[in-house]
Amino acid sequence: MEVTICIGSSCHLKGSQSVIASLQRLIALHHLENEVELKGSFCMGECMNNGVCVCIDGERFNVTPLGAEEFFRTEIMKRLGK
């Protein structure tokens, strides 16, 4: 699974580095390094929304640093069938 996180200036200010760090930690904690690939992208055109733009399989989400763990559980783990 490919998870793309916006690292453009707007998302950077909204905490993209914290979202990335949380997802990296959770992926390692659950030993999913071979199943989930994190990628970065500059502006994904969602600057007006709250949170950091994260894309999975063409579907875009707005993720806050505080909501990264819930996003991991409800979207990434669910899509992996775990």
Protein Blocks (a to p, Z undefined) as FASTA:
>chain_A
ZZdddfbfklmmnopmmmmmmmmmmmmmnopmlmpccdddddehimmpgcjdddeehiac
dddfklmmmmmmmmmmmmnoZZ
